[in-house]
Amino acid sequence: MPHSTHRSGRRIAIIGFGEVGPIFARALTNVGRTVSVFDIKLQDAATRATIIERADRSGAQIADDLAFALRDAQLIFSAVTASQAEAVATAAAAHLKAGQAFIDLNSVSPAVKQRNSVTVQQSGADYVEAAVMAPVPPQGIRVPMLLGGRVAEQTAELLNGLGMRCEAVAQEVGLASAIKLCRSIMIKGMEALCVQSMLAARQFGVDGRVLGSLAATFPGVGWDTGYEAYLIGRVVEHGQRRSEEMREAALMLDGLGMSSALATAVADVQEQLAARAAPLVNALDKKGSLPEWRTLLKPA
């Protein structure tokens, strides 16, 4: 990253404006940066208004095409779904140039990040992989992130100066994502185990007994204070995105010659509950609260 970019980074672009994009945009505009955003949903009349409303609330400027969003931006955050991460990196590379840094926030396998790195760097721009290590809400821009790539240290210094909490872990692309996905196998796996356990327990009407036993076996975890509701709630709200992340973990395991069956099963559980709960969640979304998990896990 050229030294002039490292000093300033005044203009920032965000590709993808779902959950993460507006949070980052608001924080970055609050510290004096100009933020332009592009989301493919701007091209759909049914979803355009929602993206524009989010941009207005966060102080960001809408760009109707990707090229305009990236023009003169020193920092570009890619915050799309895992399934679109590679396509977005390829599309962005056509408009990038030296002096820009493409920061890939997406939860994809190390191999995808490595391919994205090659694609972006062929444009002359710098590529930085970022592994977001916790849910962005409620920490917002202070969520811990691990960075990798040849300019990871300089980028971490710049982003931390903007209020973020980044740590450069490697000049090699892929290691930050490996750390995240190995952790995700545990975290998303626990969520899937909880969903399966509580769904079966509800069928028999013994969920209270099961939770009491878990609390006795693992004191202090929170099985007696609603921890299961938190885990199930995460799947209900974000299961589709989390399932895509677990399929990336499965690809990582396949690449290592290991069995990906467990990661794939976890992805299936995440995806199935999210789809099952979607009608209830959509109906209650305007009320701002989710139904109690026992309602969500009623027998189909």
N, C-alpha and C positions, 0 to 999 in steps of 0.2 A: 504494500500500500504506500503510495507516495506520501512524503512527509507533509505536504500541503493538505492532503485529505485527512491525515491523522490529526492535524491541528484544528480543522474546521468541522467538516461533516454537517454543514448547516442544513442542507436539503436531504430529506430521507423519503424513500418510497416503501410502501408496504403492498405486497401482492397477496391477495386473499384477505377478506375482511369479515371473518366469522366471529369467533370468540376472542382470539388473541389480538387480532389486528386493531380493533377499537381501543383496547386497553393500552397497547403500546402507543397508539397514535395520540391519545389524550395525554399520556405522561410526557411524550416527546414534544408535543406542542406547548405543554406547560413549561418546558425548559427553553423555549424560544426557537425550536426547530420548525421548519416548514415541512409538512408531511403530505405527500400525495399518495393516493390509494387507487388500486385497480383490482376489481373482482369480476370474474366472468359473469356473475349474476347481474351485473349492470346491463348486460346485453339481453336480459330477459325482462319483458315488461311486468311479469308477475312478481319479480323479486327486486327490481331496480329501486323502487321506493324505499325498501327496507335498508339497502346499502347506503343510499343517500342520507337517510335519517341517521344512521349510525355515524356517518362521516360528519354530519352537522353537529351531532352531540359531542364528538371527539375533537372537533376543530380541524379536521383533515380536509384536504382538497380532493375532489373526485377527478379522476382521469378516465376518459371514455375509451382509451386504448392503452395497451401496455407500453408502447414506445413513448407516449407522452408522459406516462407515470415515471418512467426510468430516466427521462432526459434530465441531465445535470444533477442527478441524485448521487451523492457520495456513498450512501449506505442504502442497500436494498434488502429488506426482509422478505423472505418467502415463507408465508404462513398459510399454506393450503392443506388439503387433505393428503394423506400419504399416497393415495392412488394417483394424485395429480402432480406430485413433487418433481418427478423426472421430466414430465411434459412442460412444466412451468420453467424449469431450469433451461431447457432447450429453447423455449420461446424467448425467454429473457436474454439469453446469450446473443441472439441476433441483434439486440439493441444495446448491448453493453460495450464498454471501452475501458482502456487503461485509466486508472484513477478511481474506479468504482469498486465497491466490495459487495458481493452477493452473499448474504448471510442466510443459510438454509436452516430454518427452524423445524423442518418437518421430521416427523417420527418415521424414518425409513431405515432400511438395512444399511450396514456399512458399505456394501457393494453399490447400492444406489447412490449414496453420498460420494463415493469415489468416482462413479461415472459422471455425476453432476459436476464434480470438481474439474474433470477433464474438459467437459463441454464448456463450462463457464470460462475457464482459464484460456481456452483457445481464442476467446474474444479479446484477451488482454486484461480483463478485469481480474480481481482477486476473488477467491472462493473461500468462505469460512463455514465450516459445519458448526451448528449449534445444537446441543442436546438440552432440552428443557427438562429439568429434573424433578419438577413437582407441578401440581395444578397451578395454572396462572392465577385464577381467582383463588384465594383472596390476596395473594402477595403482589399481584400485578407485575409491574416492571422490575420489581425486586426478586422475582422468582429466580432461584439458582439456575445458571446455565453453564454448561461446559463447552468450550470452543476448541476446534481443531483446524489445522491448516497452516500454511506457511506464514500467514500474517495474523495468526490467532492471538499472539501476545499483544501486538499493537491494537488489534480490534478490541480485545478485552479492556485495555486501558482506555480507549476512546469511549466504549459503551459504559464502562463504570463511571466515567466522567459525566455521563448523561443520566446517571442515577440507577443504572442496572447493576446486577450482581453476577459477573461473569468470571470464569476461571479458565485460562488456557491450559489444556492438558496435553496437547501433542501438536507437532508440526505435521504429522501424518494424518490425513483425512481417514475417518472410519472408526478411530478409537473412541471418540466421544460418543458416537452413536452406539458402539458396542456396549459401553458402560450403561447407557440408558436402556437399551433393549434387554440386556441381561437383568437389570433391575426390574424392568417391566414384566418379565416372565414371572417374577415373584409377586409384584403388586397386582397385576391383572389376574394372575393365577389365584391369588387369595380372594379376589372379588368373585371370580367364577365359582370357586369352591363354596363361598358363602351363598351365592345364588342357588346352586344346586342343592346344598344342604338344607337351606331354609324352604325351598320349594317342596322338597320331599317331606320335611318336617311339618309343613302346613297341611299337606295331604293327609297326614296321620293325626294332626292336631297336637303335636308334641313339641312345637317350636320353643315353648317356654322351658321345657325340660332340657332340650338340646343346648339352648343358650346358657342355662344355669350350669350345665356340665362343662361347657367351654370356659365359662367364667372361673370355675373352680380349678380347671386344669391350667389356664393361662391368666392368672390374676393380674390385674392392672392394665390389661389390654383394652378393656371396655366392653366385653361381651355382655355385661350386666348394665351398661349405661348407653346402649344404642349404637354400638360400633357396627353391628350388622346393618342398621338402617343407613349409615354413612356409606358402607361398601356397596349396598344394593342401589342406593341413590346415584352413586357415581356411574354405575352401569346403565341405569335407566336414562340418565341425562346424556351420557357421552359414549354409550356402548358401541354405536356404529363406528365412531372415530377410533375408539380403543381396540375394536376388533381389527381394523385396518393395521393398527400398530402391531398387534400380535401376529398378524399374517406376515408382516415384515420381520418379526422375530423368528417366525418359522422359516423364512427364506434364509436368514442368517444361520440358523441351525443346519439347514440343508447344505449350505455352503461349507460348513465345517464337517460334513459327513455324519452329523448326528441326527437322531430321530426328531422330526418336527411335529409328531403326532400330538403331544401334549399342548404345545403352543397353538396348534390349529384347533384343538378341542376348546381351549380357552377362548379363542376368537369366535367360535361358533356360539358358545354360551353368551358372550357379550352381545353379539349381533342379534341373537334370537330374543333375548329379554328386551333389548332396545326396541325392536320391531313390535313385540307384543305390547309394550307399554306405551308406544307412540300415540295411539288414539287418546288415552287418558291424559298423557302429558300435554298434548296439543289442546285438549279441551280445557285443561286447568291452567294453561300457561299464563293467561291474562291475570289470574288470581295471584300469581307469583309464588305458588307453593306446590310441591308434589304431593300426590296422595300417599298415605301411610303404606309402608312396604307390604303389609299383609293384604292390602287391597290389590296391590300390583301383582302379588303372587297367588292370587286366587286360582284354583284349578281351572284350566282352559275348558 
